[in-house]
Amino acid sequence: MLALRLLFTSFFILLYGFPTLAAADSRPITTLDTIEYFQDPHTLSLDKAQARFQLGDTHTSQRSLLSLGISDNVTWVQLSVTNHGQRVLSRRLTVGKTWIDHINVYLFQSGLLVQHWETGDSHLPADEHLVPGLGYTISMKIPPGKHHILISASSNDPMTLPIQLLSPQEATNNDTFIHFSSAFVYGILASLIGFNLVLYITLKQPYPLFYCLYISCFICVNITYNGYGFAWIYPNSTFLQDYATLALMILHGISGVAFVVSYLDVSRHIPKIYKLLIFYSLCGIVVFIYYAYQFDHINTTRFAFSYLTLSSILMIITGLLSINKIKDAKSFSFSVLCSMVGLLTTTFTIWGFIPYNYYTYHGAVLGVLCEAIILAIIITIRLKDIESERIKNKHLSCYDPLTNLYNRRAFYQYGPPTLESAYDEKTSLACVMMDLDHFKIINDTYGHDTGDQVLLHIAHILTNNLREDDIIARWGGEEIVILLPNTTMAEASILMERIRLTLENTPLRTVKGMITVTASFGLSELIRNDTLEHLLSRADQQLFIAKQAGRNRISQTDALLS
């Protein structure tokens, strides 16, 4: 339950925490007046790019968060900035996400170039402009008045340019929130991994392990595409920066499919879909290796995003096809639908199909959190059902289903330790073999239903008159065996006589009339070097003597503990 509370908390922090900070992103003293941009397949010089902006052959954006899809075009952005104050202001400009290859930023004052910055993930090692979780940033001084900032960006990855101009305090607050929320989400997802590992160890079922892999891949994808990998793990490798996220996206899709196959037992319930999903997973690996081997980065990117999207769709379809076959397939499908909607929202945002904002860009994270909450609930319910079934099966394996007394298997499980304890502690132990008299006649006369009532009647009398430590087992048919720890032959004889009289004087009331039931008893007592079989054998012999002597009586051996 604690994990679920943390999941809900993290979801609402992500949902409501950001707008408070976002509201402080712009202050009246510094404004972004206009944002113009264009894309060109060629690498233009700075003069030609300026000329194109002067001609007005550009697009104007009403939003400071640009998402322009996946292409190898060069993107130029011009910002008109006004410092309404009387002094030079320090500002931090966020210009692009962490996967942009080349970024050039030019600051112009009165038409003159004041300063130029160059960054991007093609520069090795990762430089100080990279802020993991945020993107590439430039710290600049903005004098009073109007100015222009030109940004040139190129990448074979999605062209995502979240333009922000923040004061140092705003930047610090923004970074704190981003790092806190990221760590919080990773912590919640890590706790889910731990939870499912415990389930795997407990249940010995493969699907919690596949879910751990599924969540782990998502965490790794999130870490790499947010720049933590390039900043902290492989700052000197452009190859890993280019392909690590894409490879992990493929693995995330495959692990999701593997989880679905395992959780919904697809190989047994929908074998044709199972073969399709196996083929689909192999195709993902082969096609990715083919593109990566050719260093075809842009097609690798397009394939990875398409493959992950299609994986979510296939997970949904598989869940829907399993609704009539698996108890919780409907809840499972809904949870994956949440994840898929979030993933598609993020994907379409990065591709530029829908406007970029905090919610659309982080749709995948929000979707996975929703999915995790629902799956945690349904997996917990499944665990409860499995545990209940395990307890039920364990009970059935040890207890007679009619009388709820131990069965023969349980007697041989608990009998030997009782025997050993009597030997070790040098205490007495008595054994009783009991058989209902003329039980076949009762069955033949009144029917087997009445015979079952008789067995329940005797079981009730025995459990009410014996101790908790006494072992009572239905031996088979109408025979019952009893082990009486710390009981001598004389004590056992007195106890059985009380039970015999109780049974004789307590007729069973049935719809077919009152039925008087009696029983015969054979008693034996533990002697040195005795085995359980010897003890039972002697009691069984005495039972035979009691029945031969006319039934409804007790017969016992003369052996004593020595």
C-alpha positions in Angstrom: 0.0 0.0 0.0 2.9 2.3 0.7 4.1 1.9 -2.9 0.7 2.7 -4.2 0.5 5.9 -2.1 3.9 6.9 -3.4 2.8 6.3 -7.0 -0.3 8.5 -6.5 1.8 11.2 -4.9 4.4 11.2 -7.7 1.6 11.4 -10.3 0.0 14.5 -8.7 3.4 16.1 -8.2 4.1 15.7 -11.9 0.6 16.7 -12.8 0.3 19.8 -10.7 3.9 20.7 -9.6 5.2 22.0 -12.9 2.6 24.8 -13.8 3.5 26.6 -10.6 7.1 26.9 -11.8 6.2 27.4 -15.4 4.1 30.4 -14.4 7.4 32.1 -13.2 9.2 31.4 -16.5 8.7 34.9 -17.8 9.0 38.1 -15.9 7.9 41.5 -17.2 11.4 43.0 -17.2 12.5 40.6 -20.0 10.2 39.4 -22.8 10.4 37.2 -25.8 8.6 39.4 -28.3 8.5 37.2 -31.4 9.7 33.7 -32.3 10.3 33.1 -36.0 11.8 30.0 -37.6 12.4 28.1 -40.9 13.9 24.8 -42.0 16.3 24.4 -44.9 17.9 21.2 -46.3 21.1 23.1 -46.8 23.6 24.5 -44.3 23.2 28.2 -44.8 25.7 30.9 -43.8 24.8 33.2 -41.0 24.4 36.1 -43.4 22.0 34.1 -45.7 20.0 33.0 -42.7 19.7 36.7 -41.5 18.6 37.7 -45.0 15.9 35.2 -45.1 14.5 36.4 -41.7 14.6 40.0 -43.1 12.7 38.9 -46.2 10.0 37.4 -43.9 10.3 33.9 -45.6 9.7 32.3 -42.2 7.1 30.9 -39.8 6.0 32.7 -36.7 5.3 30.7 -33.5 3.0 31.8 -30.8 4.5 29.2 -28.5 8.1 29.1 -27.1 8.1 25.3 -27.3 8.9 24.2 -30.8 8.7 20.5 -31.9 9.4 20.2 -35.6 9.5 16.4 -36.2 12.3 14.1 -37.5 14.3 15.3 -40.5 17.8 16.1 -41.5 16.9 19.8 -42.3 18.8 22.6 -40.5 16.4 24.6 -38.3 16.9 28.4 -37.8 15.1 30.3 -35.0 15.2 34.0 -34.4 14.1 35.5 -31.1 13.3 39.1 -30.6 14.2 39.9 -26.9 13.5 43.1 -25.1 15.2 44.2 -21.8 12.8 46.8 -20.4 15.1 47.6 -17.5 18.0 50.0 -17.1 20.8 47.5 -16.4 22.4 44.4 -18.0 20.5 41.3 -17.0 21.8 37.7 -16.6 19.6 35.2 -18.3 19.7 31.5 -19.2 18.4 30.5 -22.5 17.2 27.0 -23.1 17.6 26.2 -26.8 17.1 22.5 -27.4 16.7 19.0 -26.0 19.6 16.9 -25.0 19.8 14.9 -28.3 20.3 17.8 -30.7 23.6 17.3 -32.6 24.7 20.8 -33.5 23.5 24.0 -31.9 24.9 27.5 -32.6 23.5 30.6 -30.7 24.3 34.1 -31.9 23.4 37.2 -29.8 23.0 40.5 -31.8 22.8 44.0 -30.4 21.9 46.8 -32.8 22.6 44.5 -35.7 26.1 43.6 -34.5 27.1 40.2 -33.4 28.0 40.4 -29.7 28.6 36.7 -28.8 28.5 33.3 -30.3 28.1 29.9 -28.5 28.4 26.4 -30.0 27.2 23.2 -28.3 25.3 19.9 -29.0 25.8 16.3 -28.4 28.3 16.0 -31.4 30.8 18.0 -29.2 33.0 15.8 -27.1 33.1 15.5 -24.2 29.6 16.6 -23.1 30.0 20.3 -22.2 28.8 22.6 -19.5 25.8 23.7 -21.6 24.1 20.3 -21.2 21.7 20.3 -18.3 20.3 16.7 -17.9 16.6 16.5 -17.8 16.3 20.0 -19.4 18.4 20.3 -22.5 21.2 22.6 -23.8 21.3 26.0 -22.2 23.3 29.2 -22.8 24.0 31.8 -20.0 24.1 35.3 -21.5 24.1 38.9 -20.6 21.3 41.0 -22.1 21.8 44.8 -22.1 18.8 47.2 -22.0 16.8 47.5 -25.2 15.8 45.3 -28.1 18.0 42.4 -29.3 18.0 39.4 -31.6 19.1 35.9 -30.9 19.6 33.5 -33.8 19.7 29.8 -33.1 20.9 27.2 -35.7 20.1 23.5 -34.9 20.5 20.3 -36.7 20.0 16.7 -35.8 18.9 13.3 -37.2 16.8 12.9 -34.0 13.5 14.8 -33.3 13.9 18.5 -33.6 12.6 19.6 -30.2 13.4 23.2 -29.2 11.8 24.2 -25.9 12.8 27.9 -25.8 13.0 29.4 -22.3 14.6 32.6 -21.1 14.9 32.5 -17.3 16.6 34.5 -14.6 19.2 32.7 -12.5 16.7 32.2 -9.6 14.1 30.9 -12.0 16.6 28.6 -13.6 17.6 27.2 -10.2 14.0 26.6 -9.2 13.2 25.0 -12.5 16.3 22.7 -12.4 15.5 21.7 -8.8 12.0 20.7 -9.7 13.1 18.8 -12.8 15.8 16.9 -10.9 13.6 16.2 -7.9 10.6 15.0 -10.0 13.0 12.8 -12.1 14.6 11.3 -9.1 11.1 10.8 -7.5 9.8 9.0 -10.6 12.9 6.8 -10.9 12.6 6.0 -7.2 8.9 5.0 -7.6 9.7 2.9 -10.6 12.7 1.3 -8.8 10.4 0.4 -5.9 8.0 -1.3 -8.4 11.0 -3.3 -9.7 11.8 -4.4 -6.2 8.1 -5.2 -5.6 7.9 -7.4 -8.7 11.2 -9.1 -7.9 9.7 -10.1 -4.5 6.6 -11.4 -6.4 8.9 -13.4 -8.7 10.8 -15.0 -5.8 7.5 -15.7 -4.0 5.3 -16.9 -6.9 8.0 -18.5 -9.1 6.1 -17.0 -12.0 8.0 -15.4 -15.0 5.7 -12.4 -15.6 6.9 -10.3 -12.6 10.5 -10.7 -13.9 9.4 -9.6 -17.4 7.6 -6.6 -15.9 10.9 -5.7 -14.0 12.6 -5.8 -17.4 9.9 -3.7 -18.9 10.1 -1.0 -16.2 13.9 -1.1 -16.2 14.0 -0.5 -20.0 11.7 2.5 -19.5 13.9 3.9 -16.8 16.9 3.5 -19.0 15.2 5.1 -22.0 14.1 8.0 -19.8 17.7 8.4 -18.5 19.3 8.4 -21.9 16.9 10.6 -23.8 17.0 13.1 -20.9 20.7 13.4 -21.2 21.8 11.8 -18.0 23.6 9.0 -19.9 25.6 11.5 -22.1 26.4 13.8 -19.1 27.4 11.1 -16.6 28.0 7.7 -18.2 29.3 8.1 -21.8 30.3 11.8 -22.2 33.0 10.8 -24.8 30.9 8.6 -27.1 28.7 10.0 -29.8 27.8 6.5 -31.0 26.2 5.6 -27.6 24.5 9.1 -27.5 23.1 8.4 -31.0 22.0 4.8 -30.6 21.7 3.9 -26.9 18.2 5.5 -26.5 17.0 4.0 -29.8 18.3 0.5 -28.8 16.6 0.8 -25.4 13.3 1.8 -27.1 13.4 -1.4 -29.1 14.2 -3.4 -25.9 11.4 -1.6 -24.1 8.9 -2.7 -26.8 10.2 -6.3 -26.8 10.1 -6.5 -23.0 6.5 -5.2 -23.0 5.5 -7.8 -25.5 7.3 -10.5 -23.4 5.4 -9.4 -20.3 2.1 -9.6 -22.1 2.9 -13.0 -23.5 3.8 -14.3 -20.0 1.1 -12.5 -18.0 -1.8 -13.5 -20.3 -0.3 -16.9 -21.1 -0.7 -16.1 -24.8 1.2 -19.3 -26.0 -1.7 -21.4 -24.5 -4.7 -19.2 -25.0 -3.9 -17.5 -28.4 -1.1 -19.6 -30.1 -1.4 -17.7 -33.4 -0.9 -14.3 -31.7 2.0 -15.9 -29.8 3.8 -16.8 -33.0 3.2 -13.4 -34.4 4.6 -11.6 -31.3 7.7 -13.8 -31.4 8.3 -13.0 -35.1 7.6 -9.3 -34.3 10.2 -9.2 -31.6 12.8 -10.9 -33.7 12.1 -8.4 -36.6 12.6 -5.5 -34.2 16.1 -6.7 -33.3 17.1 -7.5 -36.9 15.9 -4.3 -38.4 17.5 -2.1 -35.7 20.9 -3.9 -36.2 20.6 -3.4 -39.9 20.0 0.3 -39.7 22.6 0.8 -36.9 25.2 -1.2 -38.8 24.8 1.2 -41.7 24.9 4.2 -39.4 21.6 5.2 -40.9 20.7 7.3 -37.9 17.6 9.0 -39.2 15.9 5.7 -40.3 17.0 4.1 -37.1 15.2 6.9 -35.2 12.1 6.6 -37.3 12.0 2.9 -36.9 12.5 3.0 -33.1 9.7 5.4 -32.5 7.4 3.5 -34.9 8.3 0.1 -33.3 7.7 1.3 -29.7 4.3 2.7 -30.8 3.3 -0.5 -32.6 4.4 -2.5 -29.6 1.9 -0.7 -27.4 -0.8 -1.2 -29.9 -0.1 -5.0 -30.1 -0.1 -5.2 -26.3 -3.6 -3.6 -26.3 -4.9 -5.9 -29.0 -3.5 -9.0 -27.2 -5.1 -7.9 -24.0 -8.5 -7.4 -25.7 -8.3 -10.8 -27.3 -7.6 -12.3 -23.9 -10.6 -10.8 -22.1 -12.8 -13.9 -22.3 -9.8 -16.2 -21.5 -8.0 -14.4 -18.6 -9.8 -13.1 -15.5 -8.0 -9.7 -15.2 -7.3 -9.2 -19.0 -9.8 -6.3 -19.1 -7.9 -4.4 -16.3 -4.6 -5.2 -17.9 -5.8 -3.8 -21.2 -6.9 -0.6 -19.6 -3.6 -0.2 -17.8 -1.6 -0.7 -21.0 -4.0 1.7 -22.8 -3.0 4.4 -20.3 0.6 3.7 -21.1 0.0 3.7 -24.8 -1.9 7.0 -24.8 0.9 8.6 -22.9 3.5 7.1 -25.2 1.6 8.2 -28.3 1.2 11.7 -26.8 5.0 12.0 -26.3 5.8 10.4 -29.7 3.4 12.7 -31.6 4.8 15.7 -29.6 8.4 14.8 -30.6 7.4 14.2 -34.2 5.7 17.6 -34.2 2.1 16.4 -34.8 0.7 18.0 -31.6 1.9 21.1 -29.8 4.8 20.8 -27.3 4.1 21.4 -23.7 5.1 19.9 -20.3 2.1 17.5 -20.3 2.4 16.3 -23.9 6.2 15.9 -23.7 6.0 13.9 -20.4 3.0 11.9 -21.5 5.0 8.7 -21.6 6.0 9.2 -18.0 2.5 10.0 -16.8 1.1 7.1 -18.8 3.6 4.6 -17.4 2.8 5.9 -13.8 -0.9 5.3 -14.5 -0.1 1.9 -15.9 2.1 1.1 -12.9 -0.6 2.0 -10.4 -3.2 -0.2 -12.1 -0.8 -3.1 -12.7 0.4 -2.9 -9.1 -3.2 -3.3 -8.0 -4.2 -6.1 -10.3 -0.9 -8.0 -9.7 -1.5 -7.7 -6.0 -5.0 -9.0 -6.4 -3.6 -11.9 -8.5 -1.0 -12.6 -5.8 -3.8 -12.7 -3.2 -5.8 -15.1 -5.4 -2.8 -17.3 -6.0 -2.0 -17.3 -2.3 -5.6 -18.2 -1.4 -5.5 -21.0 -4.0 -2.2 -22.2 -2.6 -3.6 -22.2 1.0 -6.7 -24.0 -0.3 -4.7 -26.6 -2.1 -2.4 -27.1 0.9 -5.6 -27.6 3.0 -7.0 -30.0 0.6 -3.8 -32.0 0.4 -3.8 -32.4 4.2 -7.5 -32.6 5.1 -10.4 -34.9 4.3 -12.8 -32.7 2.3 -15.9 -34.2 4.0 -15.0 -34.4 7.7 -12.3 -31.7 7.7 -10.1 -34.2 9.7 -6.5 -34.9 8.6 -6.2 -37.4 5.8 -3.8 -40.3 5.6 -1.1 -38.2 3.9 -1.2 -35.6 6.7 -1.1 -38.4 9.4 2.1 -39.7 7.9 3.4 -36.1 7.8 2.7 -35.3 11.5 2.8 -38.8 13.0 6.5 -39.5 12.9 7.5 -36.2 14.6 5.0 -36.9 17.3 6.6 -40.3 17.8 10.1 -38.9 17.9 9.0 -36.3 20.4 7.6 -39.0 22.7 11.0 -40.9 22.5 13.1 -37.7 23.1 11.0 -36.5 26.0 10.4 -40.1 27.4 6.6 -39.5 27.5 3.7 -41.8 26.8 1.9 -42.0 23.5 -1.3 -43.9 22.7 -2.8 -44.8 19.3 -6.5 -45.5 18.6 -8.0 -47.2 15.6 -11.7 -46.5 15.4 -14.3 -48.0 13.1 -18.1 -47.1 12.9 -20.3 -50.2 13.4 -22.5 -51.4 10.6 -21.7 -48.4 8.4 -22.5 -50.3 5.2 -26.0 -51.0 6.5 -26.5 -47.3 7.2 -25.4 -46.4 3.7 -27.6 -49.1 2.1 -30.6 -48.3 4.2 -30.6 -44.5 4.3 -28.3 -43.6 1.4 -24.8 -42.2 1.0 -25.9 -38.7 1.9 -27.0 -39.9 5.3 -23.7 -41.8 5.6 -21.9 -38.6 5.0 -23.9 -37.0 7.8 -22.9 -39.8 10.1 -19.2 -39.3 9.4 -19.6 -35.5 10.0 -21.4 -36.4 13.3 -18.6 -38.5 14.6 -16.0 -36.0 13.4 -17.8 -33.3 15.4 -17.9 -35.5 18.5 -14.2 -36.3 18.3 -13.0 -32.7 17.8 -15.2 -31.5 20.7 -13.8 -34.2 23.1 -10.1 -34.3 22.1 -7.2 -31.8 22.6 -5.7 -29.6 20.0 -2.4 -31.5 20.1 -4.2 -34.8 19.4 -3.9 -36.0 15.8 -7.2 -37.2 14.3 -7.2 -38.5 10.7 -9.8 -40.2 8.5 -8.0 -43.4 7.5 -10.4 -44.4 4.8 -14.1 -45.1 4.6 -15.5 -45.2 8.1 -12.1 -45.8 9.8 -10.5 -43.1 11.9 -7.0 -43.1 13.5 -6.0 -41.0 16.5 -2.6 -40.3 18.1 -2.8 -39.1 21.7 0.5 -37.5 22.9 1.3 -37.6 26.7 -1.4 -40.2 27.2 -1.0 -43.6 28.8 -3.1 -46.6 27.8 -5.2 -46.3 30.9 -5.9 -42.6 30.2 -6.7 -43.4 26.5 -9.1 -46.1 27.5 -11.0 -43.7 29.8 -11.1 -41.1 27.1 -12.3 -43.4 24.4 -15.0 -44.9 26.7 -16.3 -41.4 27.2 -16.4 -40.8 23.5 -18.0 -44.3 22.9 -20.8 -43.5 25.3 -21.3 -40.0 23.9 -21.7 -41.4 20.4 -24.0 -44.2 21.6 -26.2 -41.7 23.6 -26.3 -39.0 20.9 -28.4 -40.3 18.0 -28.1 -38.4 14.7 -31.3 -36.6 13.8 -32.0 -36.8 10.0 -35.0 -36.2 7.8 -35.3 -40.0 7.6 -35.5 -40.4 11.4 -33.2 -40.8 14.4 -30.1 -43.0 13.8 -28.1 -44.4 16.6 -24.5 -44.8 15.7 -21.9 -46.8 17.6 -18.2 -47.5 17.1 -15.5 -50.0 18.0 -12.1 -49.0 19.3 -8.6 -50.6 19.2 -5.9 -49.1 21.4 -2.1 -49.5 21.5 0.7 -47.8 23.4 4.2 -46.8 22.4 7.0 -49.2 23.4 10.7 -49.0 23.0 12.0 -49.2 19.4 8.4 -48.9 18.1 7.7 -47.5 14.7 4.6 -45.8 13.6 3.6 -48.8 11.5 4.0 -51.1 14.5 1.9 -48.9 16.7 -0.8 -48.7 14.0 -0.7 -52.5 13.4 -1.2 -53.3 17.1 -4.1 -50.8 17.3 -5.7 -52.3 14.2 -5.4 -55.8 15.7 -7.2 -54.7 18.8 -9.9 -53.1 16.7 -10.4 -56.4 15.0 -10.8 -58.1 18.4 -13.3 -55.4 19.5 -15.4 -56.0 16.4 -15.2 -59.8 16.8 -16.3 -59.5 20.4 -19.6 -57.9 19.4 -18.7 -54.2 18.4 -19.4 -51.0 20.4 -16.6 -51.7 22.7 -12.9 -51.0 23.4 -10.0 -53.5 23.1 -6.5 -52.6 24.1 -3.0 -54.1 24.3 -1.2 -54.7 27.6 2.1 -53.1 26.4 3.5 -50.3 28.4 6.1 -47.6 27.7 9.5 -49.0 28.7 
